Amino acid sequence: MKAKRPNQRKLGLNKFERLADLAQLCDRLFGLLPADPLEFLRSRMSMTDDAAPRWVREVTRGDFDVIPENLNWNNAAPLGGLVDGYRILEMKDETAEPFLTRQRSVFVQTGHWSGDAVDLWVTLFLELRADRMAPTISRTASAISIRSAGSCVAHS
């Protein structure tokens, strides 16, 4: 017969949250740890589209120099889809709408996207999602120079 253990509690399964992977567990346990932006991005990239161009697979392995020179709004979707921008913003204690509004405002004022590689990649992710949800709305994003953002990411 088992001895009774005082202070032992039973927790129902509804008290737990299912996490996607070990990276998400680390994020929950430790938060957003200081790291080089490109190393952080490399750790968060996932390749889910087998039909994606070869250069996209190389980017997921950390070779940012393979980002094409002719990258533009029409062919940047595979690049933007390599990270989960919502999850990255969650780790930074930010939400999509204010972050994207701030990024667009700086772009309108200066003609350049601001931030480090992580911010630029999240901006691309969000702009592509916004375009997918409302492609007929004319937005600042239609004037994006994706290559300049990709270049900033590649050379950060």
C-alpha positions as CSV (number, residue, x, y, z in Angstrom):
1,M,0.0,0.0,0.0
2,K,1.3,3.4,-1.0
3,A,2.0,6.0,1.7
4,K,0.0,9.1,1.5
5,R,2.0,12.1,0.4
6,P,0.9,15.4,1.9
7,N,0.9,18.5,-0.3
8,Q,0.7,16.4,-3.5
9,R,-1.7,17.9,-6.0
10,K,-3.4,16.5,-9.0
11,L,-3.4,18.7,-12.1
12,G,-5.9,18.2,-14.9
13,L,-4.6,18.1,-18.5
14,N,-6.5,21.4,-19.2
15,K,-3.9,23.1,-17.0
16,F,-1.1,22.4,-19.5
17,E,-0.4,23.9,-22.9
18,R,0.9,21.8,-25.8
19,L,4.0,23.4,-27.4
20,A,5.1,22.9,-30.9
21,D,8.8,22.1,-30.3
22,L,11.8,22.5,-27.9
23,A,12.5,26.0,-29.1
24,Q,9.0,27.1,-28.0
25,L,9.5,25.4,-24.6
26,C,12.8,27.3,-24.2
27,D,11.1,30.5,-25.2
28,R,8.4,30.0,-22.5
29,L,10.9,29.1,-19.9
30,F,13.5,31.7,-20.5
31,G,12.0,34.4,-22.7
32,L,13.8,36.1,-25.6
33,L,17.4,35.6,-24.7
34,P,20.0,38.1,-26.1
35,A,21.4,36.7,-29.3
36,D,22.8,37.7,-32.6
37,P,19.8,38.5,-34.8
38,L,20.8,36.2,-37.6
39,E,21.6,33.3,-35.2
40,F,18.2,33.9,-33.7
41,L,16.5,33.7,-37.1
42,R,18.4,30.6,-38.1
43,S,17.1,28.9,-34.9
44,R,13.5,29.8,-35.7
45,M,13.4,28.9,-39.4
46,S,11.4,26.0,-40.6
47,M,11.0,24.6,-44.1
48,T,7.5,23.3,-44.8
49,D,7.1,23.8,-48.5
50,D,8.9,21.0,-50.5
51,A,8.1,22.9,-53.7
52,A,10.0,26.0,-52.6
53,P,13.0,27.1,-54.7
54,R,16.4,25.6,-53.8
55,W,17.7,29.0,-52.5
56,V,15.0,29.0,-49.8
57,R,16.3,25.6,-48.5
58,E,19.8,27.1,-48.4
59,V,18.6,30.1,-46.5
60,T,17.1,27.8,-43.8
61,R,20.6,26.3,-43.5
62,G,21.9,29.8,-42.8
63,D,23.3,30.9,-46.1
64,F,21.8,34.3,-46.5
65,D,24.0,35.2,-49.5
66,V,21.8,33.1,-51.7
67,I,18.9,35.5,-51.5
68,P,18.3,36.4,-55.1
69,E,19.2,39.9,-56.4
70,N,15.9,40.0,-58.2
71,L,13.8,39.4,-55.1
72,N,10.6,41.5,-55.2
73,W,7.1,41.7,-53.8
74,N,5.9,39.0,-56.2
75,N,8.5,36.3,-55.3
76,A,9.3,37.1,-51.6
77,A,6.6,34.9,-50.1
78,P,8.9,31.9,-49.5
79,L,11.4,34.1,-47.7
80,G,8.8,35.7,-45.5
81,G,7.3,32.3,-44.6
82,L,10.4,30.8,-43.1
83,V,9.7,32.3,-39.7
84,D,6.6,32.7,-37.6
85,G,6.5,36.4,-37.1
86,Y,3.6,36.2,-34.7
87,R,5.6,34.0,-32.4
88,I,8.6,36.2,-32.6
89,L,6.5,39.2,-31.7
90,E,5.0,37.4,-28.8
91,M,8.5,36.7,-27.4
92,K,9.3,40.4,-27.8
93,D,6.0,41.3,-25.9
94,E,4.7,43.0,-29.0
95,T,1.6,42.5,-31.2
96,A,1.4,42.6,-35.0
97,E,-0.7,45.7,-35.6
98,P,1.3,48.3,-33.5
99,F,4.6,46.8,-34.7
100,L,3.6,47.0,-38.4
101,T,2.1,50.4,-38.0
102,R,5.4,51.6,-36.5
103,Q,7.4,50.0,-39.3
104,R,5.2,51.4,-42.0
105,S,5.4,54.9,-40.5
106,V,9.2,54.8,-40.5
107,F,9.2,53.6,-44.1
108,V,6.9,56.4,-45.2
109,Q,9.1,59.0,-43.5
110,T,12.5,57.7,-44.6
111,G,12.0,55.4,-47.5
112,H,13.8,52.6,-45.6
113,W,12.6,49.8,-43.4
114,S,14.0,50.1,-39.9
115,G,15.3,47.5,-37.4
116,D,17.7,44.6,-37.2
117,A,17.4,41.4,-39.2
118,V,14.7,40.0,-36.9
119,D,12.5,43.2,-37.2
120,L,13.0,43.2,-41.0
121,W,12.0,39.6,-41.4
122,V,9.0,40.0,-39.1
123,T,7.9,43.0,-41.2
124,L,8.2,41.0,-44.4
125,F,6.2,38.2,-42.7
126,L,3.4,40.6,-41.6
127,E,3.3,42.5,-44.9
128,L,2.9,39.2,-46.8
129,R,0.2,38.1,-44.4
130,A,-1.6,41.4,-44.8
131,D,-1.4,41.2,-48.5
132,R,-2.8,37.7,-48.5
133,M,-5.8,38.8,-46.4
134,A,-6.6,42.0,-48.4
135,P,-4.7,41.9,-51.7
136,T,-6.8,44.5,-53.4
137,I,-6.2,47.2,-50.8
138,S,-3.5,49.7,-51.9
139,R,-0.9,49.8,-49.1
140,T,2.6,51.1,-48.5
141,A,3.8,47.5,-48.8
142,S,3.2,47.5,-52.5
143,A,6.1,49.8,-52.8
144,I,8.4,47.7,-50.8
145,S,11.9,47.0,-52.0
146,I,12.1,43.5,-50.7
147,R,15.7,43.1,-52.0
148,S,16.8,46.0,-49.7
149,A,15.1,44.3,-46.8
150,G,16.6,41.0,-47.8
151,S,20.0,42.7,-48.2
152,C,19.7,44.2,-44.7
153,V,18.8,40.8,-43.3
154,A,21.7,39.1,-45.3
155,H,24.3,41.6,-44.2
156,S,23.2,42.3,-40.6
